[in-house]
Amino acid sequence: MKSFLLKPPSLSLLMFRSTAVFLMCVLLCPTKLLATEPRFEIEVMSILSKAGCNAGTCHGNLNGKGGFKLSLRGQDAEYDYASLVQGSRGRRVNFVLPAESLMLQKAIGTVPHRGGIRFDRESAEYEQLNQWLQLGAVGPKVDSPRLANLQVSPSAAVVRAPEETLQISVRATYSDGSSRDVTSRACYELSNLDASVSADGEVKRVKFGETTLIVRYLNQQVAVPIAFIDPPDDFVWQEEQQINFVDHHVFSKLRSLSIQPSPRCDDSTYVRRAFLDAVGRLPTAAEARDFVANTAEGKRSKLVDALLERKEFSDYWALKFADILRVEEKILDPRGVDLFHAWIRTQLHNRVPHDKFVRSLVTGTGSTFDQPAANFYRANRDATTRGETSARLFLGTRLQCAKCHNHPFDRWTQDDYYRWSTLFSQIDYEIGDNKRKDKLDKNEFAGEQTVRVAKKQEVRNPTTNELTSPKFLGGDSWKPGEPEERLEAVAKWITAPENELFVKSQVNFVWYHMMGLGLVDPIDDFRLTNPASNPALLDALADHFVEKRFDIRALIRVIMLSRIYQSSSRPLKSNQHDETSYSRALVKRLPAEVLLDMQSDVLGTPASFAGYPVGLRAVQIPGVKRVRSRDKGTNTGDRFLRTFGKPERILACDCERSNETNLQQVLGLIGKGLNERIANSPVLVELANSERSDQEIVEQLYWSALSRPPTNAELGSTKQLFETAGSDRLPVLQDIAWAVLNAKEFLFRN
Amino acid sequence: MLKPTFSRRAMLRIGGAGVLGLTMPKLMQAAESGTSFKPRAKSVIFLFQWGGPSQLDTFDMKPDAPSTIRSPYRAISSSADGIQVCELLPEMAKRMHHVSLIRTMTHTMKNHASAGYYALSGHEPPSDDQRLRDSLDLYPAYGSVVDHLAPNTNGMPTFVAYPHVIRDGSIVPAQHASFLGKRHDPLLVLEDPNDPNFNLPELSLPNGLSVERMQRRRELQKLVDQQARLLDFSAEAQGFDDYYQRAISMLTSGEVRSAFDLSDEADAIRDRYGRTSYGQSCLLARRLVESGVKFVTVYFSNSIGGRRVNEGGWDTHGFDNTRMYKIVDKYQLPLTDQTLPTLLDDLEERGLLDETLVVWMGEFGRTPNINKNESRDHWPQCYTALLAGGGVKGGFVHGTSDEAAKFPAEKPVTPEDLAATIFQLLGIDPNTEIYDRSNRPLIIGGETVSDIIA
């Protein structure tokens, strides 16, 4: 505690003293010591990271912690030195009695520390910091060696049970050619909870599956994919038919992990899955029956071709794009929503190549009513939002972190962020009457607007307080006066076939929607430390997409025809732990709109949505909310969609849609909502009153809801119910309908 | 952001002033705040006073201030030594020995939406802007954090909120789970507890659907589920099925339903709370915590109000030729004096007060200077929060405001600090991290106000 009271050394004294100590050391110390003399920018900085001092929840926080702030994860050695040595009147270091320095006492807990004890007095960390202090706490030097290369071995690993651990070793090479083992000094983080990692780099299995270890030392990071597998003793890879290149890449990974893919699913499952994934609706009973009964060769391929031609394809994929393009009434005006949505749908319907679609959005200016693509900028109203949104949607990259500091897990600096954003700075709006329904609500923009290119100030980087110059993300600078105008240039740069982030992120978007899990997951998070689960497959899909001139249908087709898309969801012994390598079909709750339309189709009862004519399908709704809830109560259809996670479309992010399950959803399915729809179902009444036998009406219901016939057990059980019920078949049929509409097989894609 | 660089000039400029603005006491306080204690609160009732009640006309009276500042109402003594309250809160005055006041709540958000978000989440909004839009980027409600970190295991919902979704133009953020995921959303009740037919449609079987028939349906559903066997290998499908089990037991066993059944209360007690939406909401809060709900948020009103004597919140600017002191004396203050004391008594009579933390506060206070409309405008720099029960001291005041209740004179408390205190009292470590969509670690609270903990 005494150190608090010591008068901090004045600046000049400090410099003098450190120089003096250094000189003394040079003169007196044997050269051996010089080699191990801790340097601030290497040893001290790596300790601050290793001990977690500069973590985002500790002193690396934007506001620091307890009045002490370090650069986040050690991005800025000079800042940290100033903060440690000069900050707070130099209270943190004690040059007279180094061991009394607050920075040491806090870390070992002899002075109370809210962040707890970081290391003990006997540790190498303590020893080195103490030594650094004794040598005068010298700051970072301009000419000292930099970290040149970080080598992690192994660079990828498969750990087979009974083995459950993997020792990582890390070697740092510096710009002066020296190198050393830094295994105990590197920081380790895992991408999920399937494993744990010790401070010394030993990774231990928690459960079987795949994880990514991120190794960080000073300013470099390396990602190490690790799979923990448990192959059955008698595992022998069974050759599987490879239908196309997708299978080749998936199988070669599975084979290396001793995982067998689940067998091909049956026809009922396939027809249902194909309809739901491609066009967002159920096959009708007749369509399902015909498909299953059909014995022709190549019927799955024919089905895919037919689905891609259906108009519902455009409806369903327009919904997915409308989600991320913020097609929402408050900001676009209901008319703008209708126009923008119709435009998106038309692009899909007319098979406009995807790169062209994106170029239209990025260059979209003019009246938002005459030029619907201009709504993209109408919804993204300032340069940084436009920059973030474009990076997320078109480059699969989350830039937000770099708004306030260099991205802690990726290569993007704050400079990159603002130089990219300023590419989108020359946009202005002509706002017309803007007769808001609610004058208090400044989020609302009513009526027409014109988005135009205008001379505006470039974006200012708040750290340097300087205006930035435009530069493509990870690419070249853009200079005024170049032949293409700025937005043209941006559009061209983004959508260039050579722009890997564009092509891969777009492919990944489609893959995610078809397979339920992105090759890069989450889909908007491409970064160095989040590698694709199957990089070769992602490359191949990207090549294919370019080769097919950005034709979304062609991409979907190659996915749907692959053997792995056709896998059953039922696990085998060898693939039961696999969640990430596509060895079986993923089971996922269906999206809100699709589920509601499925109910409507089975029951013949259209859902109602406030502000729309009856009969509109939920997937066709252009926007989010047509009528303000305070003007008119929401309808049951609207409520269902909200409960089941239809997004508000505020964030321009696919993540806004929730396919989670919760209690409220089930209460709605059990209670009034669905019950009323069943009670009012003309289809059920017609079936119950028809001449058809009990078994026939049950079969009809099963085919229409589950795309399969009832099993014997199900038939037996329903038969019994009809027998006890007597002449009125309707209540029994309603109960059966409730059961099939609540079966997991109905609610989940499988 | 202050960025010290390693130039001689920069160092001279920052000189000895403490680069990062920290002072010794604050540092020591930070170091010592990790003290452990036994949490007493099992539940929280958060009574959110939307619109912003005036500190100067409720719990931080300044009777000696000039007439341009002081309340036209007198300050009266209370059951707690040295604590005075407004003369229009005579019943509350008799219960101040249960109460801790924080008279130095402070922040800088002047708009209802941003200040409301701050108050409901304990996190500073990215901007002080009425346009602050509810999105998954913003922080979740306290109750959702509780449901995420310490969910109920007693079959009751963890977090219930009612009887409004509050808005000022746009919906105010932090009324739901945001990035924590929909499963942590509150059970939101928009029916009016004062309606004679008040019930939860979700918690009652639809007309004509008997329990037997419901069970028959469930049996059939189980049979269908056995065919595809999704439940055997999909944790998600299994999880969804668990909700059916829970929902059906809620609908049939009646434990949850009866918690919401206000008709079960004697008329006398219903009258004591007052036959208003807010009054009956307070009564419902007591029923809910009694049956084991952990976090109950009651919104005083759906709108900021302030212009009528029969509806709305505390936003009394005197707009449209209305006058604050012709409104609060007829509506907000009497309503408060009927409900809050009754709730405290009721909890105490049932032995629940010690384990139930009651928090009464708005999103900000009101201007010390009475404006030209003889009313008061928004004032976030200094206002009062009231806490009672759940392990806080009785008859205690934390912090002192200056002579006009304009700024904290000592011991300022931010919404972050209040959040930490609420979590701490519930036994949740306020240093706990949660993760947002960018996987950014966020700490749920600031510095616990340990002073008020009994």
Chai-1 contact restraints between the chains, C-beta under 6 A:
chainA,res_idxA,chainB,res_idxB,connection_type,confidence,min_distance_angstrom,max_distance_angstrom,comment,restraint_id
A,L11,B,M11,contact,1.0,0.0,6.0,A-B,restraint_1
A,G56,B,P441,contact,1.0,0.0,6.0,A-B,restraint_2
A,T57,B,E433,contact,1.0,0.0,6.0,A-B,restraint_3
A,T57,B,P441,contact,1.0,0.0,6.0,A-B,restraint_4
A,T57,B,I443,contact,1.0,0.0,6.0,A-B,restraint_5
A,G64,B,L20,contact,1.0,0.0,6.0,A-B,restraint_6
A,G66,B,L27,contact,1.0,0.0,6.0,A-B,restraint_7
A,G66,B,A30,contact,1.0,0.0,6.0,A-B,restraint_8
A,G67,B,L20,contact,1.0,0.0,6.0,A-B,restraint_9
A,G67,B,L22,contact,1.0,0.0,6.0,A-B,restraint_10
A,G67,B,K26,contact,1.0,0.0,6.0,A-B,restraint_11
A,G67,B,L27,contact,1.0,0.0,6.0,A-B,restraint_12
A,K69,B,L20,contact,1.0,0.0,6.0,A-B,restraint_13
A,E78,B,F6,contact,1.0,0.0,6.0,A-B,restraint_14
A,Y79,B,P4,contact,1.0,0.0,6.0,A-B,restraint_15
A,A82,B,P4,contact,1.0,0.0,6.0,A-B,restraint_16
A,A82,B,F6,contact,1.0,0.0,6.0,A-B,restraint_17
A,Q86,B,M11,contact,1.0,0.0,6.0,A-B,restraint_18
A,G87,B,V19,contact,1.0,0.0,6.0,A-B,restraint_19
A,G87,B,L20,contact,1.0,0.0,6.0,A-B,restraint_20
A,S88,B,G18,contact,1.0,0.0,6.0,A-B,restraint_21
A,S88,B,L22,contact,1.0,0.0,6.0,A-B,restraint_22
A,R89,B,G16,contact,1.0,0.0,6.0,A-B,restraint_23
A,R89,B,G18,contact,1.0,0.0,6.0,A-B,restraint_24
A,P112,B,A31,contact,1.0,0.0,6.0,A-B,restraint_25
A,P112,B,E32,contact,1.0,0.0,6.0,A-B,restraint_26
A,R114,B,A30,contact,1.0,0.0,6.0,A-B,restraint_27
A,R114,B,G34,contact,1.0,0.0,6.0,A-B,restraint_28
A,Q400,B,S438,contact,1.0,0.0,6.0,A-B,restraint_29
A,D438,B,G169,contact,1.0,0.0,6.0,A-B,restraint_30
A,L440,B,G169,contact,1.0,0.0,6.0,A-B,restraint_31
A,D441,B,G169,contact,1.0,0.0,6.0,A-B,restraint_32
A,D441,B,S170,contact,1.0,0.0,6.0,A-B,restraint_33
A,K442,B,Q130,contact,1.0,0.0,6.0,A-B,restraint_34
A,K442,B,R131,contact,1.0,0.0,6.0,A-B,restraint_35
A,N443,B,R131,contact,1.0,0.0,6.0,A-B,restraint_36
A,N443,B,R133,contact,1.0,0.0,6.0,A-B,restraint_37
A,N443,B,S170,contact,1.0,0.0,6.0,A-B,restraint_38
A,P571,B,F233,contact,1.0,0.0,6.0,A-B,restraint_39
A,V587,B,L230,contact,1.0,0.0,6.0,A-B,restraint_40
A,V587,B,S234,contact,1.0,0.0,6.0,A-B,restraint_41
A,V587,B,A237,contact,1.0,0.0,6.0,A-B,restraint_42
A,I650,B,R133,contact,1.0,0.0,6.0,A-B,restraint_43
A,I650,B,S135,contact,1.0,0.0,6.0,A-B,restraint_44
A,L651,B,S135,contact,1.0,0.0,6.0,A-B,restraint_45
A,C655,B,R437,contact,1.0,0.0,6.0,A-B,restraint_46
A,E656,B,L136,contact,1.0,0.0,6.0,A-B,restraint_47
A,S658,B,K182,contact,1.0,0.0,6.0,A-B,restraint_48
A,E660,B,G181,contact,1.0,0.0,6.0,A-B,restraint_49
A,E660,B,K182,contact,1.0,0.0,6.0,A-B,restraint_50
A,E660,B,R183,contact,1.0,0.0,6.0,A-B,restraint_51
A,T661,B,F240,contact,1.0,0.0,6.0,A-B,restraint_52
A,N662,B,K182,contact,1.0,0.0,6.0,A-B,restraint_53
A,N662,B,R183,contact,1.0,0.0,6.0,A-B,restraint_54
A,L663,B,Y243,contact,1.0,0.0,6.0,A-B,restraint_55
A,V666,B,Y243,contact,1.0,0.0,6.0,A-B,restraint_56
A,V666,B,Y244,contact,1.0,0.0,6.0,A-B,restraint_57
A,V666,B,A247,contact,1.0,0.0,6.0,A-B,restraint_58
A,L667,B,E202,contact,1.0,0.0,6.0,A-B,restraint_59
A,L667,B,A247,contact,1.0,0.0,6.0,A-B,restraint_60
A,I670,B,A247,contact,1.0,0.0,6.0,A-B,restraint_61
A,G671,B,E202,contact,1.0,0.0,6.0,A-B,restraint_62
A,G671,B,P206,contact,1.0,0.0,6.0,A-B,restraint_63
A,K672,B,P201,contact,1.0,0.0,6.0,A-B,restraint_64
A,K672,B,P206,contact,1.0,0.0,6.0,A-B,restraint_65
A,N675,B,P206,contact,1.0,0.0,6.0,A-B,restraint_66
A,T711,B,Q227,contact,1.0,0.0,6.0,A-B,restraint_67
A,S717,B,L223,contact,1.0,0.0,6.0,A-B,restraint_68
A,D735,B,R216,contact,1.0,0.0,6.0,A-B,restraint_69
A,D735,B,R217,contact,1.0,0.0,6.0,A-B,restraint_70
A,W738,B,R217,contact,1.0,0.0,6.0,A-B,restraint_71
A,A739,B,R217,contact,1.0,0.0,6.0,A-B,restraint_72
A,A739,B,L220,contact,1.0,0.0,6.0,A-B,restraint_73
A,A739,B,Q221,contact,1.0,0.0,6.0,A-B,restraint_74
A,A739,B,V224,contact,1.0,0.0,6.0,A-B,restraint_75
A,V740,B,V224,contact,1.0,0.0,6.0,A-B,restraint_76
A,N742,B,Q221,contact,1.0,0.0,6.0,A-B,restraint_77
A,A743,B,V224,contact,1.0,0.0,6.0,A-B,restraint_78
A,A743,B,D225,contact,1.0,0.0,6.0,A-B,restraint_79
A,K744,B,D225,contact,1.0,0.0,6.0,A-B,restraint_80
A,K744,B,L230,contact,1.0,0.0,6.0,A-B,restraint_81
A,K744,B,A237,contact,1.0,0.0,6.0,A-B,restraint_82
A,E745,B,A228,contact,1.0,0.0,6.0,A-B,restraint_83
A,F748,B,A237,contact,1.0,0.0,6.0,A-B,restraint_84
